[in-house]
């Protein structure tokens, strides 16, 4: 056992024991057992986790080479794929030490990547804010919608390490450094895909959250990763807030995305997490799916139906994809939209049947 581990035996047992790794493995295989690598690891889980525990205990554990690939929707991103065995260890380190300690100081309205929170919770919170705001100020007001420029690609390695160092030390911190330095080169930028980077994403702006709530005294404030919303009745005050936040962000090596950061009248609604939230004159909050999402769904469905007609997919699989989209769209006030999409979806099959018969 290494000297650094002996200083923090509690952390080691919590993270690297056979029991902890086995629990982490069960979490990691959820939803991916159909893949060969997770399935193979799971079938030999006892042997694999005993071996991993031994390597961590005697200091011979080394990360395997990562694989990088690109996703293009909803926007182009470089993703890092970690070996499954490394994912098991990192999940244990994140779940049992890093996240519990870093999240202790989070405000309630930090909504991303946390148990009991997520996009649905964030959308409901925005609706709740608008309803409360209406009871205090009516429909007149302003929204400061903020976005960080190139959040992950421009994220400072030093800022992330300092963020983690505030809550962990010794063996745990050294293991976190091994992941951060081993998977990511240079001094700036991370690729999404690692749970540890997700934790960094929700953690490094914690100081911003507290500044907004405690120093700026913004009652209606919510953040989802690097997108955040401030609602206030005074536009001038929001301008002051924006200037002060720009200074604070620079201390974290971040800056606003000027194209997506602006103060707009509340009457124009709030674009957030794929929906537009609009407060009516009666105080009702209407949540409408973003038009770009609808355009993308139509384009995707057309491609899937064509593939099904060529025998590359089954009708059941395409129906499943459409039902998943409907479930998402149905979270908003989308009754008429869903009726139109049902007609459009049915017409795609009719078009392809006609095309195939010619």
N, C-alpha and C positions, 0 to 999 in steps of 0.2 A: 504494500500500500504506500502511496506517495506521501511525502512530508506535508504537502499542501492539503491532501485529503484528511490526514490525521488531525489537522487543525479544525476541521469542520466535519466530523463524523456524521452529524445529524443530516447535513445536506447530502452526503454520499449515500447513506441508507435510504433517504427519501427519493433520490434520483436513480441510483445505479444498482440497487439491490435487485435480485431476481424477481421479487414480487412487484416492484415498481416497474420494471421493464416489461413484465408480462401484462400488467394492466395497460401500459402504454401501447403494447403490441395490439391488444384487443381494440383499442380506440383507432389505431392506424389502419387496421384492415377493414373497418366499417365502410361499406359501399364499394370496396375495391377488391374483394376476394375473387372476383371473376378474372383478375389479372394474374398472370403466371408468377411473377416475383413475390407479391404479397402472399399468394396462396402457398407457395413453396415454403416461405418463411414461417407461415402460420402452422403448416402441417408438421414442421420440425421445430416448433416454437420452444420447447423445453431445452433442446440442445443449443439452439441459436442464442437464447437469452442467457443460458449458463456461460456460454463462450463469451458473449458480450460483457457480462458482469465481470468475468475473470480478466478480460482485457482492460476494462476500466479500473479494476482494483490494482492490477500490477503496472499500470501506466503504459501498456503496449497498444492501446486503442488508437487507431488512426482512421480519419475519414476517407471514404472512397471518392473517386473522381465524380464530380457532378455533371449533369447533362443539361445543356441549354437549348431552348426552343422559343419560338415566337407565337403569340396569340394576337389576333387582329381585331377581336370584338370584345367589349364595346370600343376599345381603342388599342392600337398596336403596343405590345409590351414584350420585353424579353423576360422569360421565365427560367428559373433555375430548378431543375429536378434533382432531388437528393436520393441517394441509394436507400432502399427500404430499411435496412439495418440501421443506418444513420438517422433515418426519420424516427425510428422507435426511440433511440436515445434522446434525440432533440425534443421529441414530444414529452418525454418524461421530465427533462430538464425545464422545459417551458411551463408545463402544467403544474409541476410540484414545487418549483422554486421561483422562477422569474416572474411569471404572471401573478401569482398570489401576492408577491411583495410589491411589484410595481403598481398594481391596481388598487392598493390600499388607499392611495391618495387621490384616485380618480373622482371627478365629479359625477353625479348621476347621469348627466346629459352628454357624456362621452359614450357614444352608442355603438361603435363598431367592434367586431371580433371579440365579444364577451358573452359569457353564459347568461342567458335570460335577456339578451339584447339582440340587436341586428336591424336590418332594414325595415321590417314590419313595425318593430317597436319604435324606431326613429320616425317613421311616417305617422304613426298614431300620436307620438309626442308633438310633432309639428301641428297636427290638427287640434290637440289639446291646448297648445300655446295660442293658436289663433282664436279659439273659443274664449279663452280667458282674457286675451287682449281685447276682444270685442266687448266684453262686459265692462272693461275699464275705460276704453278709448273709442269704441265704435269701429268704423271701417277706415278711419284716417290714420295713416302712419307710414313708416318706411322700413325697408329691409336692407340690411347690409349682408350681401351674399359673398362669401370669401372662398377662394380656392388657392392652393399653394402651387407655384410653378414647378412642374416636373418633380413632384414630391419624392418619389422613390429614386428616380435617376439622379437627382441632385442632393440626396440626403447625405449629410456629413457623417463619415465614419466616427470621427471624434465625438460628435454630439451624441450618437447612439451609444458609444462605449461609456461616455460620461453618465448618460441616463441609466444604464444598467449598473454602473459602479455605485450609484447612490443607494441601490437596494440590495445588491449581492456583493460578496467578496470571496476571498480564498479560492477553494476548489471550484465552486460554482462559477465564479467570475472567469477563472482560467478556462473552463470548459466553454463558456459563452464566447470568449475571445477566440478559441480554437475554431468555432463555427464561423464567426464573423470574418476572421482573417483567412481561414482556409477556403471558404466558399466565394469570397468577394475580394477582387483585386483593387488596388488603388486606395485613395482617400475619400472619394466621393462616389455615391451611387450604389443602390442595391437593386437586385432583381426580385420582384415578388415571387412567392412560391414557398418560401420558408416560413414556418410559424413564428420563428424568432423575429423575423423582419416585420411580420404583422404586429407583433407585440411592440416593436420599436415604433411602428407607425402610429399606434394609439397612445404611446407613452411620451414621445419627445415633445408633443404639444401640450402636455399636461399643465405646464407653467402658463401657457396661453389661456387655457380653460379657467384656471384660478384667477388670472389677471382680469379676464372679462367679467367673471362673476363677482369677485371680491373688491377689485379696484375700480372697474368701470361700472359696476352695479347694474349690469344688463340682466334683467329678470328673464327675458325670453331668448335664451341662447341654447343652441344645440350643435354638436359636432359629430360628423361621421367621417372618420379618418382625417383627410385633409380638406374636406368640405365643411364649412360651418356657416351658420345663419344667426344674425342678430336682429331682433325686431324691437323697434322703439318709436315713440311718437314724435321725436325731434330729429329732423334730418341733420341739423347743424351738429348736434351731439354725436351722431353716427359718423360724421366726417372727422370729428376729433378722435373718436375711437379708432377709426381706420388708420389715421396717422400714427397714433400711439402703438397700434398693433404692428405696423410696418417696422417700427424701431425694434420692438421685442422680437419679431421674426428674424430680423437681421442678426440678432445675438445667437440665434439657433441655426445660422447659415441657411435661412429660408427667405423667400420673398413671395409676394402676391403674384398670381397670374392676372395681369392687368386686364386681359380679355374676359375673364370670368369673375372678376371682383368688381362689384359696383353697388351703389345705393339706388334703389328703385322704390316707387310708391307701392304701398301694400296693395293698392287697387289692381296692380298689374299681376299680382299673384307671386308665388314662390316656386321656382324650379328646383326640385330636390329629389334625389334618388329615383330618377326616372318618371316622376309625376309632376304636374303643376297643381299647386294648392291655391285655391281662390276663396276669399272670404266674401260672402254675399252681403247685401244690405240688411238681411234679416239675421245675420250671424251664423248662417250655415256654412260649413266648410266643404267645398267641392274639390275632389281629387281626380284629375284627368290624366290619363297616360300620355307621356311625351309622344309627340307626333313622329319623331325619328324612330322610336321603338316600333310603332305601327308599320312604318315603311320597311324597316328591316325584317319584321315578321312576315309581311307579305312576300318579300323577295325570297326569304328562306323557305317558306311554304311552297312557293312555286318550284324551287329547285328540288325539294324533297318529293313532291308529287311526280315530277318528271323522272326522278330516280326510281320511284316505286313502279311507275309504268314500264320502265325498262328492266324491271326485275332485280334492281340493285338493293331495294328496301321492301319491307312488307307494308301493307296498308295499316296494320296495327301499330307499327313503329312510327309512322307519320302521324297517325291519330294521337299517339302518345305525346309526341312533340307539340302538336297543336293544343292538346288539353293542358299541357304544362304552361304554355303561353297564356291560355285563357284563365288559368288559375291566377297567374300574376296580374293580368289586366283586370281581373275581377276584383282585385283589392281596392280599386278605385270606383268612381261613379261611371261605370262603363257599359251600362245596359244596352244603349243604342249602338255603341261601338262593337260590342260582341255580336249583336244581331247582324250588323253589316259584315263582320268578319266571317260569321257562319255561312252567309250567302257567298262570300268571296271564296271560301275554302271549298264549298260544294261545287262552285263553278270551275275550279281548277281541275277537279276530277272529271267533270263533263268535257272540258276542253281537251284533256289528254285522251279520253276515250274516243272522241271524235278524231283526234289526230292519229291515234293508233289504228283506227279502222280504215284510214285512207291508204 
